Amino acid sequence: MSRRRSARPSCDRPCAGLCRAEGFAAAHRANRAWLLARVRILLGDPGAAEDAVQETFLRAWAACRTFDPSAGPTLATWLGTIGRNVAVDMLRARAVRPRLAPESDDVAEPPATADAAVDTALQRMVLLGALSQVSPEHRGVVLLAVVRDRPYADVAAALDIPVGTVKSRVHHALRGMRRSLGHPSLDRTGRDRTVLAA
């Protein structure tokens, strides 16, 4: 990545400053720690958080020319938005990708029968299909608050929105999912996440 960054000429207009080695280094020093803390809340995995921060700076570097320091948000806010999008993208990818190994060796689960595995896969496909019908904003909140079981306050802080907005989005998203599923299979609190998280 450093080779590409040094080979790229500076932007010819006001930009984020990431196209210059000193600007990139300064932005990285000033923003890496808090970005790492924020995406770790979203992802719940230190390794994935490190990857997300690296991807955030890579995307920001590639989009350096699109940032106008005089017309929009601060550089930190812009980086925070990119970081949040990276984390949500990672959560979406994780939601549709089967796990290769259990996350913990503490509790050995009994092997599932072939029929049970098929049923679980089908249920998960149905739920993911219902989840895909809600807006991206609502979907992101459901992935964090329901699937990842993050406290509403943490989700609000990570997404930089009020707690009330988090609760409202969860409520409306789950109501829409219940409607598309055709029956109230999710409980009223929306905390039945066993199939989606499997």
ABEGO torsion letter per residue (X at the ends): XAAAAAABBBBABBBAGAABAAAAAAAAAAAAAAAAAAAAAAAGBAAAAAAAAAAAAAAAAAAAAABBAAABBBAAAAAAAAAAAAAAAAAAAAAABBBABBABAABBBBBBBAAAAAAAAAAAAAAAAAAAABBAAAAAAAAAAAAAGBBAAAAAAAAGBBAAAAAAAAAAAAAAAAAAAGBBABBAAGABAAAAAX
